[in-house]
Amino acid sequence: MKVLAAMSGGVDSSVAAARMVDAGHDVTGVHLALAKSSPVPGSRGCCTLDDARDARRVADRLDIAFYVWDLSDEFRREVMDDFVAEYRAGHTPNPCMRCNERIKFLALLERAVALGFDAVATGHYAQVIAGPGGPELHRGADPDKDQSYVLGMLEQWQLEHTLLPLGGDSKGQVRAEAQERGLLTASKPDSHDICFIPDGDTAGFLRRTLGDEPGDIVDVETGAVLAHHAGAYGYTIGQRRGLDLTVPAVDGRPRYVVDVDVQARTVFVGPPSLLDVDRIIGARPTWTGSALDAAVQACQAQVRAHGAALGALASVTDAGLVIDLDEPVRGLASGQGVVLYDGTRVIGSATVESTRRVVRT
């Protein structure tokens, strides 16, 4: 096949590209330039100038053509602007999922298909497996590196043009292979930061972008004002650090952010028991194949990249995708992603629109 290898400049995409060459495909490497400015030196984000240079050097070693595609305008519009808008609305978005959805598996894939490529290969740890109804997305074999959650929004037409050659391996195996191949990325550390916030200071980024909008931090049980803040958008459900509360809890219980009202510029804090939710309403559901097999389907729901998959019942109603959990999950905010599984197979995903707190008697 004619394969476009997405090369981030890291070890995973380097080995994925090498395996595509070994398989006899006609491989072209491409690096996505997503930022107009250079990140903070020493940051561990992705898509830096150094990453582009590393990707090019790996492509040279593999003896494949290599290009840099400037998708920075699309990235700013679809990922960065969306990130800011979601926080402004009081939500907690996942920019990496948004980037996969709108950039790496939409803008990139559409351009690749238009140019005559049969498929795009990436270094994600997940598996595309042929199923009775077409290609299926499954968990990666290594549970510690499984990335199916951040690919949960892919639709079947995208899976038909996606190759994930690392899905059956562990990170250790991939690094060892890169070392054996003499790839310069073999010992390169993984990226951890949001690429457009490489210093990791999300609150500072939002403050610089949105400006100060001072308000109160309020005890949800007593209504007492416990502290003040510079912007409610800088807080997320489940947060405990950085609250700087001036009034200690009477009963000694730790207090967490349990609600955020951006319009009223108010952050509500309370005990951890108020963070438990047992129902999720998901908006804008997408399906890797067909929708749910039944009106109410037993499945597993995962709400964080490396969180546990919880037993659930899911149904599509006029309110959206309704997910009733077998056991509560703690600290879930609107804007996060929820991915449904049937065993190792990804059924689909949605954006958390609202939740229902557990009623305790």
SEZA-994526 format. One line per 10 residues: their letters; for each residue x, y, z of C-alpha. Coordinates in Angstrom, 3 decimals. Layout:
<sites>
A) X:Y:Z  ...
</sites>
This chain:
<sites>
MKVLAAMSGG) 0.000:0.000:0.000  0.904:3.645:-0.291  1.260:4.668:3.365  1.700:8.063:4.975  3.590:7.644:8.257  2.790:10.385:10.765  6.149:11.066:12.414  6.052:13.155:15.569  9.777:12.849:16.195  9.302:10.383:19.057
VDSSVAAARM) 10.306:6.756:19.408  6.831:5.295:18.807  6.156:6.926:15.453  9.752:6.218:14.392  9.363:2.468:14.941  5.880:2.499:13.375  7.329:4.054:10.206  10.200:1.547:10.174  7.789:-1.375:10.419  5.779:-0.029:7.501
VDAGHDVTGV) 8.960:0.032:5.412  9.804:-3.534:6.502  6.301:-4.642:5.456  7.072:-3.527:1.910  4.748:-0.548:1.737  5.518:2.590:-0.248  6.081:4.860:2.761  6.263:8.644:2.995  6.947:10.372:6.299  5.179:13.548:7.373
HLALAKSSPV) 5.612:15.747:10.428  2.798:18.071:11.455  3.813:21.641:12.295  1.108:22.690:14.718  2.552:25.719:16.503  3.485:29.119:15.115  5.934:29.824:17.945  8.633:27.755:19.634  7.707:26.131:22.963  9.533:26.683:26.217
PGSRGCCTLD) 13.071:25.213:26.049  13.297:21.883:27.852  9.542:21.269:27.784  8.193:17.791:27.145  5.398:18.717:24.801  5.277:17.531:21.204  5.673:19.052:17.749  8.712:21.233:18.537  11.414:22.218:16.044  13.666:19.582:17.606
DARDARRVAD) 10.946:16.991:17.061  10.732:17.945:13.381  14.508:17.570:13.021  14.458:14.185:14.756  11.640:12.967:12.513  13.558:14.043:9.408  16.715:12.267:10.567  14.767:9.048:11.192  13.176:9.328:7.745  16.631:9.757:6.218
RLDIAFYVWD) 17.825:6.603:7.983  14.783:4.715:6.681  15.426:6.164:3.214  11.888:7.447:2.768  10.571:10.762:1.482  9.756:13.248:4.222  7.638:16.384:4.382  6.501:18.892:6.981  2.849:19.901:6.692  1.774:23.171:8.256
LSDEFRREVM) -1.533:22.540:10.004  -1.044:25.309:12.551  -4.091:27.285:11.428  -6.314:24.226:11.713  -4.733:23.355:15.061  -5.333:26.819:16.488  -8.942:26.870:15.287  -9.950:23.306:16.149  -7.865:22.633:19.264  -6.540:25.787:20.936
DDFVAEYRAG) -9.595:27.988:20.355  -11.862:25.103:21.354  -9.793:24.562:24.519  -10.203:28.196:25.556  -13.914:28.279:24.657  -14.584:25.136:26.688  -12.876:26.536:29.771  -14.693:29.842:29.305  -17.935:27.844:29.446  -16.872:26.104:32.653
HTPNPCMRCN) -15.937:22.787:31.039  -12.735:20.743:31.267  -11.730:19.663:27.744  -9.208:17.038:26.653  -7.127:18.760:23.948  -5.284:15.573:22.966  -8.560:13.839:22.110  -9.648:16.923:20.198  -6.360:16.942:18.282  -6.738:13.277:17.358
ERIKFLALLE) -10.326:13.871:16.290  -9.888:17.064:14.271  -6.237:17.090:13.207  -4.443:13.732:13.198  -7.394:11.621:12.091  -9.432:14.143:10.115  -7.386:16.950:8.554  -4.345:14.708:8.066  -6.317:11.697:6.885  -8.491:13.694:4.487
RAVALGFDAV) -5.404:15.284:2.935  -3.639:11.914:2.724  -6.570:10.232:0.952  -6.902:13.194:-1.424  -3.229:12.777:-2.343  -3.679:9.098:-3.156  -2.447:7.438:0.034  -4.203:4.248:1.083  -3.632:4.639:4.795  -2.037:6.673:7.571
ATGHYAQVIA) 0.219:4.879:10.069  0.748:6.216:13.598  2.580:5.097:16.729  -0.473:4.802:18.960  -0.763:1.760:21.223  -4.112:0.419:20.034  -5.207:-2.169:17.491  -7.357:-2.166:14.362  -8.759:-5.679:13.928  -10.949:-7.008:11.133
GPGGPELHRG) -14.442:-7.732:12.446  -17.608:-9.182:10.920  -18.939:-5.695:10.152  -15.634:-4.074:9.167  -12.530:-2.851:10.990  -12.798:-2.569:14.767  -10.773:-0.526:17.222  -9.420:-2.545:20.168  -7.251:-1.873:23.185  -3.492:-2.129:22.874
ADPDKDQSYV) -1.958:-5.318:24.236  0.049:-3.423:26.895  -2.471:-2.145:29.496  0.058:0.384:30.779  0.338:2.043:27.352  -3.095:1.393:25.857  -4.210:4.515:23.943  -7.561:3.342:22.627  -9.279:5.874:24.899  -7.804:8.869:23.061
LGMLEQWQLE) -8.787:7.274:19.728  -12.309:6.440:20.841  -13.869:9.076:18.588  -12.702:7.429:15.349  -15.398:6.319:12.934  -15.280:3.233:10.760  -14.294:5.088:7.581  -11.253:6.410:9.439  -10.342:2.968:10.750  -10.423:1.692:7.165
HTLLPLGGDS) -7.486:4.012:6.416  -5.594:3.634:9.714  -2.624:1.406:10.523  -1.466:0.995:14.136  1.602:-1.268:13.953  2.555:-0.982:17.653  -0.724:-2.163:19.151  0.519:-5.640:20.011  3.714:-4.509:21.763  4.887:-2.979:25.024
KGQVRAEAQE) 6.793:0.284:25.284  9.878:-1.620:26.378  9.777:-3.772:23.244  9.437:-0.706:21.043  12.358:1.092:22.686  14.530:-2.023:22.392  13.658:-2.315:18.711  14.481:1.343:18.104  17.850:0.775:19.768  18.538:-2.255:17.581
RGLLTASKPD) 17.634:-0.269:14.487  19.968:2.548:15.514  17.199:5.145:15.584  18.230:8.332:17.378  14.829:8.528:19.094  15.351:5.227:20.951  15.931:6.840:24.354  13.957:10.043:23.774  11.540:10.703:26.679  7.800:10.679:26.071
SHDICFIPDG) 5.923:13.974:25.812  3.637:14.728:28.747  2.676:18.380:28.535  -0.134:19.965:26.548  1.885:20.984:23.506  0.656:24.596:23.493  1.132:24.881:27.277  4.601:23.308:27.547  5.331:24.781:30.993  2.317:22.898:32.371
DTAGFLRRTL) 0.712:26.046:33.842  -2.818:25.711:32.465  -4.247:28.277:34.897  -1.584:30.797:33.874  -2.280:30.186:30.181  -6.000:30.730:30.701  -5.408:33.862:32.756  -3.196:35.333:30.033  -5.743:34.402:27.381  -9.002:35.251:29.151
GDEPGDIVDV) -7.852:37.894:31.612  -8.710:38.213:35.292  -12.333:37.614:36.272  -12.208:37.693:40.078  -14.827:35.939:42.162  -15.455:33.869:45.274  -14.689:30.353:46.411  -17.749:29.256:48.378  -18.463:26.339:50.690  -21.368:24.586:48.952
ETGAVLAHHA) -22.778:23.265:52.246  -22.692:26.466:54.330  -22.586:29.219:51.711  -19.557:30.784:53.427  -16.992:32.579:51.282  -13.689:30.808:51.951  -11.359:32.577:49.516  -11.211:34.560:46.297  -9.939:33.664:42.832  -8.780:35.430:39.658
GAYGYTIGQR) -10.948:33.396:37.287  -13.412:30.528:37.761  -12.247:29.077:34.436  -8.994:28.068:36.152  -10.707:25.447:38.324  -11.996:21.993:37.514  -14.230:19.456:39.246  -12.245:17.333:41.672  -9.435:19.855:42.138  -7.929:20.123:45.609
RGLDLTVPAV) -4.568:21.825:45.136  -4.227:25.539:44.586  -7.453:26.548:46.337  -5.649:28.600:49.035  -8.612:28.423:51.380  -8.355:30.867:54.279  -10.968:29.146:56.455  -10.188:25.612:57.698  -12.875:22.957:57.524  -14.733:22.613:60.816
DGRPRYVVDV) -14.783:18.817:60.675  -11.274:18.511:59.262  -12.447:16.955:55.981  -10.513:17.953:52.857  -12.486:20.091:50.410  -12.518:19.797:46.659  -14.003:21.759:43.790  -17.477:20.266:43.352  -19.008:22.812:40.964  -17.978:25.825:38.874
DVQARTVFVG) -20.345:28.611:37.811  -18.353:30.666:35.308  -21.204:33.103:34.681  -21.499:33.902:38.392  -17.701:33.744:38.773  -18.154:31.339:41.672  -16.231:28.189:42.538  -17.973:25.823:44.963  -16.026:23.500:47.228  -17.195:20.666:49.432
PPSLLDVDRI) -16.387:17.202:50.785  -15.224:14.415:48.458  -18.542:12.594:48.840  -20.089:15.252:46.572  -17.777:14.243:43.726  -19.292:10.785:43.205  -21.526:10.443:40.133  -23.408:7.414:38.853  -24.941:8.730:35.621  -23.305:10.451:32.658
IGARPTWTGS) -25.097:12.275:29.861  -22.866:12.379:26.782  -23.241:14.798:23.875  -22.191:14.348:20.238  -21.668:10.559:20.371  -19.561:8.917:17.669  -19.367:5.221:16.849  -16.463:3.146:15.593  -18.994:1.009:13.745  -22.745:0.822:14.210
ALDAAVQACQ) -24.376:2.424:17.230  -25.391:0.451:20.316  -26.541:-3.091:19.585  -29.602:-2.801:21.825  -31.905:-0.157:23.266  -30.002:-0.584:26.530  -26.596:-2.206:26.187  -24.318:-3.566:28.875  -20.783:-2.272:28.323  -17.825:-0.687:30.102
AQVRAHGAAL) -17.261:3.073:30.383  -13.883:4.769:30.749  -13.614:8.485:31.575  -9.828:8.982:31.779  -6.956:7.934:29.544  -5.614:5.431:32.056  -8.633:5.116:34.301  -10.491:1.930:35.101  -13.231:0.713:32.799  -16.440:0.560:34.837
GALASVTDAG) -19.429:-1.642:34.191  -22.337:0.338:32.760  -25.631:0.327:30.915  -25.780:2.689:27.923  -28.671:3.933:25.826  -29.310:6.686:23.298  -32.230:8.945:24.242  -33.505:12.391:23.344  -31.257:13.715:26.136  -28.171:12.218:24.526
LVIDLDEPVR) -26.054:9.173:25.309  -27.135:8.064:28.811  -24.629:5.948:30.746  -25.631:4.462:34.102  -22.570:3.237:35.981  -22.541:0.067:38.092  -20.408:1.922:40.633  -19.746:5.647:41.067  -16.834:7.492:39.519  -15.286:10.453:41.305
GLASGQGVVL) -14.387:13.922:40.049  -15.860:13.871:36.541  -16.280:17.232:34.834  -18.328:18.287:31.826  -16.166:18.532:28.732  -14.216:15.361:29.461  -14.474:12.364:27.167  -16.232:9.087:27.922  -15.422:6.006:25.840  -17.547:2.853:25.752
YDGTRVIGSA) -16.070:-0.639:25.396  -17.328:-4.145:24.786  -14.420:-6.058:26.274  -11.375:-4.817:24.377  -13.435:-3.375:21.500  -14.217:0.318:21.429  -17.916:0.928:20.771  -17.804:4.715:20.606  -17.331:7.892:22.591  -19.035:11.117:23.649
TVESTRRVVR) -18.292:14.366:25.430  -19.564:14.543:29.010  -22.349:17.121:29.027  -23.701:16.574:32.543  -23.628:14.100:35.398  -25.845:12.954:38.252  -24.445:12.941:41.743  -24.907:9.873:43.908  -27.735:10.374:46.383  -26.591:9.312:49.845
T) -28.976:8.627:52.695
</sites>
